[in-house]
Amino acid sequence: MEALEQLDLSENNLIGKIPDSLFMPKNLRIVYLYKNKLSGEIPQVVKALNLDVIDLSENNLTGTIPDDFGKLGNLTGLALFFNQLSGKIPDSIGRLPKLINLRLFNNNFSGSLPPEFGRYSMLEEFQVSTNKLTGQLPEHLCDNGKLLGVVAFENQLNGGLPKSLGNCSSLELVKIYKNKFSGNIPNGLWTSSNLTMLMLSDNSFTGELPGRLARNLARLEMNNNRFSGKIPQGMSSSTNLLVLKASNNLFNGTIPRDLSRLTILLLDRNQLSGSLPSDINSWKSLNTLNLSQNAISGQIPEELGSLPSLTELDLSENQLSGLIPSKLGLLKPTSLNLSSNHLTGSIPTEFENDAYAYSFLNNPGLCANRPSRYLNLENCSSRHQKSSKTSYKLIAWIIGLVVAVLLGLFISFFVIRNYKQGKHGLHLTWKLVSFQKLNFTELDILSGLTANNLIGSGGSGQVYHVVVNHSSDSVAVKKIWNNRKLEKKLEKEFLAEVKILSSIRHANIVKLLCCISNDNSKLLVYKYLDNRSLDQWLHRKSRATTFSSSINHVVLDWPKRMHIAVGAAQGLSYMHHDCSPPIVHRDVKSSNILLDLDFNAQIADFGLAKILIKEGELATMSAVAGSFGYIAPEYARTTKINEKIDVYSFGVILLELTTGRKANDGDEHTSLAEWALRHIQDGKPIGDALDEEVKESCHLNEMCHVFKLGLYCTSTQASTRPSMKEVLKVLLQCSQPVRNGEKNVIIEMFFPS
């Protein structure tokens, strides 16, 4: 053992304590014990003074860092992250002359940091996040000009930032959010030439933004501080800034105009004024915009409706006035809030459903042409009637009489014409193509397409609940949007949906009963499922439900969620592996998983589905379809598709089922998939991520398996994702009890113990 120079036992599931003799061989230079299940303390006595790298990360080690580590004059790398180490970091570690990489994050270290870190060595990586550290950051971190990153978030560090960071041109990332820092940011840090990420949120920083930012800066997060002054116009014109989060500060002035590269802009809870820029239509990449709780005035520019990627819009609690542009209805946002303004007129018809029940509150001047139960707006027609009661009653009465006569003649003309049409060929006007045995006619369906029966809007149409034949039988009717600009696109969409659905017979895929069409309208008639969609059960707290309030008293427990996951997986597996050619849905999401009275899942909405030309062959679509939070990264980037994009989306649904979070609810990490991955990378227990509403000890193991499966499915590399057939096997077997001590082969393959 004396001649031993390198010890690599990493990733071996080793258990127990580290032998006290580990650091005794005098020629030992490298120790790799990372990714095991080692426990106990690190051996305190070190005789191997030539050690170059020590990596004991991702174990269950406790205790403190040995003082003898401070004697290792040749040590270049020390990695102890993802353990349960505690105590103070020895000051002698900060004086090591050759230390380059220090990774101590996700432990329980406390006390102040050694003040001489970076003073005597070419320090490049300094990662001490998620501990209980206090005091200030060391002043000398970048003395030797090699520092690449400062990662110290989620501690209790205070004071100002070291001035030396303002002269550190090598810096690429600074992540120091969730501390107690204060004071101004060193001027040079804002413009550091290689800086790509600056995350300062949840501190007490003050000062103003400079006129320009680092040219390579892609992400700037500064929420919940005390920054003030104006946000410079054109601040991003010479940068690659993609994300700007500056919520809850003291910024004033107007909104910058040149933000064309941004994907996320959060400026809520500031003191901004002026109007929304009219050239906002240049912000083509924007998917999240929050300007709430400011003093923004003027009208909502219609150009806002032309942003192709915008899915979350919050302009609430401002001083906006005028009409809501009808073009805004083209957005189809997953989250919309225009409440507490001075808006007037009717809301766009696309928003006249209960999904937007809280989007328009406290705007006394707003009304709806078809107000629903939960959309608490006055009927526009009744408002018009009230406003017409002026002192010119006589004139109004005469005009009304004339209008009534003309209207009567007009209606009579159409009644007579329609009667003739019905007599001579009504069935030639409407074409019904049935795929099942029907107990209704097209007239039963058409008479039910009323505002009272509207239950929601999909990606390309409105959905109605229609009772047929005056019986208890009911159907869901999807009416395709009739926007003339989209006529050719929607015609293809309609034909694709009919072609696919009419050929499918599977218990977990929604049953298409018939289609009805004429020159102006196209209707798809499905079997109605009483329990509606999965998202309305999972996320009922976050928005008003559109069906019986009894749902608020029923918890979607874990066995039901597991049953739903299996059913949906069976449907997708059938589409991918049992259809010829295979079918890619392209818009798998929880709102497209419908539930019957027994919570059997059925996959719906094939408006975006396409049939692959050949099995395994990639197809390229002209535009990215799908919904925010569910879109596979390679699909958003290249628009090339195969079955793995559905696997990614289904993985997000598994994460929704296990965590109770929405697909776009990833806190600072944008999406649920990113949040879940970060949760694991930070070494946090899976149990902490699970939905408290259904988490019980008897289901914990199964929920953890499904959570992990969701992570596998949402891998950023499509080639590493399982197929839906493999996903289904895991779901079917992960809840099965082990018999006679045998191991579940499928579970072991995915989740080795």
N, C-alpha and C positions, 0 to 999 in steps of 0.2 A: 504493500500500500504506500510505502514511502515514495515510490517512483510515480505514483498517480499524478497526472497533470490535468486531466479533464474528466469530470463526472457528469454524465447526462442520463438521468432517470426520469425525464419529463414525460407527462401524459401517460402515466402507467397505473393510475388508480391506487397508488401506494397509500397505506393507512398507518396509523401509529405515530410515534414520536421520531424526530430526527436524532440519530445517535450523537452522543456528546463528542465523539471522536471525529465528526465530519470534517472539521477544519484543522485537523492535526497534520496530515501529510504536507511536508514543507515545500514540495514541488507543485502542489495543487494550484492551478491557475483559473479554472472555469468550473462553476457549479451550477447545473441546471436541474432543479427539482420542481419546476412549475407545473401547474395543472395536475395535481395529485389531491389526496385527501389527508395530507399530513396534519397533525395537531400538536399541541404542546408548544414549548418555547424553542427559540433558536439557540443552539449551543453558544454559551457565552465566551468560551476560551477559543482563541484563534491563533494557531501557530503557523498557518500557511500565509506568510506575509507577502507572497508574490501573487496573491489572488487578483485576477483581472476583472472577472464578471461573476456576480452572485445574483441568481434569479430564483427566488423562492415564492414567486407570485402564484395566486389562485390556489391557495390551500386554506387550512383552518387554523393557522398558527396564532398563538397568543403571546402575551408577554411583551418585552421591550426589545429595541435594537441593541445588540451587544456593544458595549463601549469599545471592545477590541476592534470593531469595524473601523474605528477612527485611526487605527495604526496601519491601515492597508494603503501604503503609498502608491501602489500601482493600480488601484481599483479605478476602472473607467465606467463600469455600469453596475447600479444597484437597483434591483426590481423586487419590491416586497408587496406590490399592490394586491387587492382582493384577499386580504387576510383579516384578522381581528387583533392586530397589534395595537399597543397603547403606549402611554407614557410620552416623554419628551424625546424629540430627535436629538441625539448627542451633538453638541457644538463641534466636536472633532470631525464629524462627517462633513461639515461645511468647509473644513480646511484641507480636505484631501486634494492633492495637487493635480491629479490626473482624472478627476471625476468629470465625465461627459454627460451621462444619462442617469437621472434620478427619478424613479417612479415609485412613489409611496402612497398613491391614491387609494381611496376606499379602505381605510382602516379607522382606528380610534385614537390617532395621535393627538396630543394636546400640548399646551404650552406654546411658547414662541419659537419661531424658526431660527436656526443658527444664523447669526448676522453676517457671516463671512462666506456664505454660498456665492460662488462665482468669482471671488476675489483672487483665488490662487489657481484656478483651473479653467479649462476651455469648456465651460458648461454649455450644453446645447439644449437638453430637455430637462425641464423643471416641472414635475407633475406631483402635486400634493393635494389634489382636490378630495372633497368628501371626507374630511376629518373633523377634528374639533380644535384646530389651531387658532391661536390668538396672536395679538401683536401685529407688527408690520411686515410687509415683504422686505427681504434683504436688499440693501441699497446697492450691492455690488453685483447683482445677477448678471449684468451684461458688460462687466468691466473688460472682458477679453474679446468682445465683439462677435461671439459665435452663437449666442443664444437664439434658438429657433422658436421656442414656445414657453409661455408661462400659463400653467393650468392649475389654478388654485381655488376653483369655485366651491361653494358649499362648505365654508369654514366660518370662523368668527374673526377674521382678520380685520384690522381697522387702520386708521390714519390715512395719509396720502400715498399715492403711488411713488416709487423711487424715481427721482428725476433722471436717473441714468436710462430708464426705459425710453425717454424721449430722444436719446441719441443712439438707439440700438437698431441700426439699419438691417440687421440680419433677422429680426423678428418676423415670424409668419403668423402666429396666432397668440391671442391673449384671451383667456377665459377665466374671469374672476368674479362672475356673478354670484349673488347670494352670499355676501359678506357684509361688513360694516364700514367699508371704505368711505372716505369723504375727501373734500377738496377738489381742485381742478385736475384734469388730465394733462400730463406733460405735453406741451405743444407738439413736439416732434413725433409723438406717438400717433397722432391723427394722420400724419402724412408719411409714416414709415414706408419705404419703397417696396418692401416685400410682404407687408402685412395683408393677409387675406381675411382674417376673422378677428373681430373685436367685440367681446361679449361682456358688458358692464352692468347688466340689469340687477335690480334689487340691492342697491347700495345707497349712499347719500352723496354722490358726486354732484358738484356744482360747476358753473362756468358755461361758456357758449361754444357752439360748434365753429370750427374754422371755415374760411371761405372755400377750401377744397379739402378733399380727403385723399388717402393713399390710392394710387391709381389701380392697385390690384385688390383693393378691399371688396370682398363679395358679400360679407355679412356684418352688419352693425346692429347690435342689440343693446339698448340703453334704457329699457323700461324701468319705471319706479325709482327714479332718482330726482335730483333737483336742478337739472340742466335748464337753462333759460335762454332768452334772446330769440333771434329769428333763425329759422332754418334756411341756410343760404340758397338762393336761386341757382340752379345749375350745379348743385353739389355733386350730382352723380354723372355729370356730362363727360367727365374724363376718367371715370372709374368703371369697374365691372360690378358695381353694387347691385345685388339681387334681392337682399332682405334688409329692410330698415324697420326696426321695432323701437319706437320712442314713446310708448304710452306712459301716461301719468308723470309728466314733467311740467315745466313752466314755460314751454315754448310759446311765442306769440308771433304776430305777423301772418303772412299768407302761406298757402301751400305751395311748395316748389313746383315748377312746371315740367322741368326736364327730368322725368323719372321713368323713361321709356323701358329701361331694362329690369325694373323691379318686378318681383313675383309676389312679395308680401310687403305691405305698407301699413304700419300701425302707428297712428298719431293721436289716438283717443286720449281723453282726459288731459288736455292742454288748454291753452288760451288762444288758439288760432282763430283768425277772422278772415274777412274777405269771402270771395266766392270760389266755387270749384272751377279749376281751369278748363276752358273750353277745348283746349287741345289734349284733353285727357284720353282721346281716342288713340293717341300714340303709345299708350301704356299697354301694349298688346300682350305682354307676358303676365300681367297682374292677375293673381287668383284670389288674393285676400286684401280687402281695403276696409280699414276701420278708422273713421274720423269722428266718432261719437264724442259727446260731451265737450264740445268746443263752442265757438260763437260764429260759425260759418253761416253766411247769409246768401241771398240770391236764389236762383232756381237750380234744380238738378239738370245738368246738361244732358241733352238727348244722346250725345256721343258716348255717355257711360254705357248705354245699351249695346254698343258695338264692340265691347271688349270680349274677345272670344273665350278667354280663360277664367273670367271672373266668376267665382262660385260663392264667395262670402262678402257681403256688403253691409256695413253698419254706418249709417249717417245720423243716428238718433241723437236727440238732445242737442240740437243746433237751432239755428234761426232760418232754416230753409223755407221758402215760400213758393207759391205758384203751383202749377200742375205737375203731376208725376208723368214724365214722358212715356208715351205708349211704347216706345222702342225699348224701354227698360224691361218690358215683358219678354224680350228675346233672351234675357240672361239665363233664366231657369236656375236661380241661385239655390244652393242647399241651405243658406242662411241669409236672411234679409231683415234689416231693422231700419225703418224710417220713422219710428215713433218720436213723439215729443218735438215736433216742428210746427210750422204754420202752413202746411201743404193744403191745397184745395182741389176741388174737382173729383172726378171719378178715378179710381185706381185702375191700372191696366187689367184687362179681363183675365190674363194669365194668372193673376194673383188672387182671383176671386174664389179661393178655396181655403179650407181650414188649416192647410199646411202653413199659411201665413197669418194665422190668427193673431199673433202678437207683433206683426210687422208694422202696423199703422196706428197704434194706440196714441191717444192724446194729440190728434190732429183734427180739431173740431170741423174743419172745412172739408174733410174728405168724405166721400160716399162710395157706394158700390152699386153697380147695376144689378148684380145678383148676390146680395148679401146672404151669407150662410149662417148656420147656427152659432159658430164660434167666431166668425169674422164680425166683430162688433162695430159695424159701420151702418150708417143710415142708408136707406134705399134712395138712389139718386132721383128716381122719378117722384117719390113722395116729397123729397126736399124741393124739387122744382115746383111742385104744386103749392107748397107752403109759401115759397118766395114770390109766387105770382099774385098773392093777395095784397094788392096795392090799392091806393085811393082811386085808381082808374078802373073800378069794378065794372062799370057799364061797358067800357071799351073792351075789357077783357072778356066780358060775357058775350058780346057780339062776335068778337074774333073767335072765341071758343065755339060758338054756334056754327059759324062758317066752317071752321076746321072740322067740326063733328060731321057736318053734312058731307063735306068733301071726303072725309075719312070713310064715312059710310058707303059712299059711292065707290070709293077705291076698294074697300073690303068686298063689297058686293061683286065687283068685277072679278076679283081673284077667286072668290068662292065659286062663282059660276064657271070660271075657267078651270079651276081645279076639279070641280064636279065632272066637267066634260072629260078632263084628262083621266080621272079615275074611272069613268064609265067606259072610255074607249081604249085605255091602255095603261093603267097605273102600274101594273106589274112589269111593263116594259121600261118604266122610268127607274124603278129600283130593281137591282139584280141580286138575288139571294143564292148563294152557293153553300149548301149544307155538307157537313162532314160527319154528322151524327143524326140519329133519328130525333126530330124536333117536335115539340108540342106547342109551338108558337109560330106566328107569321112575322114578316117584316113590319107590319103595321103595329103589332104588339111592342116591338122594339122602338120604332120611331116615336110612338106616343109617350114613351118613358124617358126620352132625352130632355128632361127639364132641369131647371136650376136646383130644384129641391132634391133631385136624384144624383147630382154631381158629387162624387166622393173623392176626387183628386185629379192630379195632372201628372202624366208621365213625360218621358223625354220628348215624345213627338205627338202627344194627344191628350185629350181629356177622357176620364173614366167615369162611367155612370153605373149605378146599381138600379136595375130595372126588374120589377116584379111582373111576371108574364101570366096571361090567362086568368087574372084575378085569383090566382092560387098562391100557395106558399112557395112555388118555384120561383127562383130568381136567377138572373144572369148578370155578368159584368160586361159592359159594352165600352170598348175603346174607340173613340172617335178621333181619326187622324187629323192633325192640324191642317187647316186649309189655306195657309199663307201662300200666296201665289209665287213668291220668290223661291219658295222651297218645293214647288210642285213636283219637279222632276225627281229631286232627291227623295221626297216622301213617297212618290209613286213606286220607286225601287224598294224603299223600305217596306211599304205595304205588301208588295208582291213577294218580297223575301220572307216576311213574317207568315203570310198565308201558306207559301210553299213549304216552309219548314214545319210549321205547327200541324198542318193537315196530314203530314206523313208520319207524325210521331204518336206512338201509343205507349205511354209509360205512366205509372202511378204517381211519379214524382215530377211530372211535367204538366203544366196547366193544360186543360183540355179545351181545344178550340171547337166550338159547336158549329159555327157558320161564319160567313162574311157577307156583308150587304154593301152594295156600292151603287152610285150613279155618277154622273159627270162631276158633281160638286162635293160629294161626301163619300167617305169610306169608313165602314164600321166593322170591327172585329168583335164577335160575341163569344165570351168564354163562360165556362161554369163558374158561378159565384162561390167564393170561399168565405165562410162566415167570420173567421178570425182574422181576416185581412192580412196585413204584411208583418214580417218579423220585426222590422225597424220600429213599428208602432208599439210593439210589446217591449222591446229592449229599451227604447229611448223615450218612453211616455212622459218622463219627468221633464224633459228638455223642451217639449212643445205640446200644444193642445192636441188631444186625440180627436179623430174624426168619426169615431164610432162610439158605441155604448160606453158610458162612464163606468160600467162594471169592470172594465179592464183595470181601472185604478185600484181595485180591491183584490186583484188576482196577481200573484207573483209568478212569473215564468221561471219555475224552479229548474234546477240543474238537469234532472232526468228528462224534462220536456225539451230543454235546450239541446241535450245530447241526441234526443230522438229527431229533432229538427235538423241537426248537423248531418246525421246519417242519411236522412231522407233527401236533403239537398245534394249530398255527395253522390247518392245513387242516381239522381237525375243527371248531374253533370257527367258522371262516369259513363252513363248510357250515351249521352251526346258525343262524348269524345271517343269512345271505344266500341260502341255497338251500332252506330249509325254509319252508313256508307253513302257518300263520303262523310267523314267526321264533321261535327258542327262545333264552331266556336261561338259562344254567346256574346262576348265582348262587353257586356254591361252587367256582370254578376254583382249584386249588392243586396243588402238586407231588405230593402224596399221591394226587391223583385223576388223575394222568397215569400210566397203566400201560404196561408195556413187554414186548414179546415177545422171543424169543431173538435176533432181529436188531435189537433196540432200535427197532422201529417203535412210535410212540406211539399210544395209544388213550385217549380221554377217558372217564372213568368217574364213577359216583356221581351220578345225577340225582335224588337224594332231595330236593334243594332246587330243582330246575329248574322253571320255569313257562313257559307259552306266552303270548306277548303277545297281547292281544285284537286289536289292529290294528297294522300295521307303523308304527313311529315314535311310537306313542302310549305315554305313560308310564302305568305301573301302580303302584299303591301296595300294599305288602304289610303285613300286620298286625304283623309283627315282623321285625327285622333278622336275616337269615341270613348265612352266610359264616363265614370263619375269620380270626382275628386276624392282621394283617399283610397280608392280601389284600383287605380290604374297602375299596372306594372311599369317599373322605371324604363325598361327597354322599349315598351310600347309608346310611352310619351315621348321618347327620344327619337325613335326611328320609324314608328308606325308600322313595323313589321309584326305580323301576328302568327301565333300558333296556339295550341291548347294551353300552353303554360301561362298565358295572360289570364285565363280563367282560373287557373290554380292559384295565382297570386291573389286575385280578388276573393276567392273562396277562403284563402288563408286569413284575409282581413276579417271576413265574417266569423271565422273561428275565434279570432282575437276579440271581436265584439261580443260573442257569446260568453267568453270566459271572463272578460274584464268589465262588461257593461258599458264601455266607452263607445263613442261614435267613431266612424272611420276617419274623420278629420280632427279628432280630439287627441292631439299629441302634445299638448302643452307647448313648450318652446320648440319641440321637434317636428312641428307641422302636421304629421299624420300619425295615426295609431300604430302602424307598422314600424315607423321609425322610433316611436316612443317605446314600444315593446322591446325592440332590439337594444335600445339604449339602457333600458331597465336591466336586462341581462348583462350587458357589457359593464355596467356599474356594479355588478356583483350583488344586486339586491335579490332577495328571495322571490321566487315566482309567486308564492302565496300573497305577498304584498300587492301584487298587481291584479289579483282576482276580485271579482265582483262581491263585495261584502254582503249584498242582499241574498245571495244564494250559496255563499261559501260555507260548507259544513265539512266536518272532519271525515265523514263517510264518503264524501265525493272529492276530497282534496286531491288525491292521487290522480284520479281521472281528469279533473280540471287541469292539473299541471301538464299531463300528457297532451291534452288538446291545445293548451297554450303553446307548448313546444312545437306541436304539429303546425300551428299557425305561423310560427317563426320559420319553420322549414319551407312552408308554402310561399312565404313572402321574401324569400332570399332574393337579393338583388341580381344574382346570376341565374338566369332562366334555366340553364342546364343542370343546376343543382336542385331544382324543385322536383318533388315527386310527381308522378302522374296522378290523375284523379282515381285511377284504379287502385294505386298504392295508398292514397289518402283514405279511400273507402275501407280498405283492409284494416288500416290502423284504427279507424273509428269503430269498426265492427268488433275489433278484438280488444281494444284498450279497456273496455268495461267488463270483459269476461273474466271470471275468477280462474285462478291457476289451480289445476287439479294435480293431486299426487306429487306435488313439488316440482312439476314440469314448468319450464319457462315458456312464456308466450313468445314465439319466434319473431313475429312481426314487431312486437313492442321492443324486444331486445335489439332488433335491427335498427330501429329509429332512435331509441332511447336507451343505450347500453348503461348498465348500472356500474 
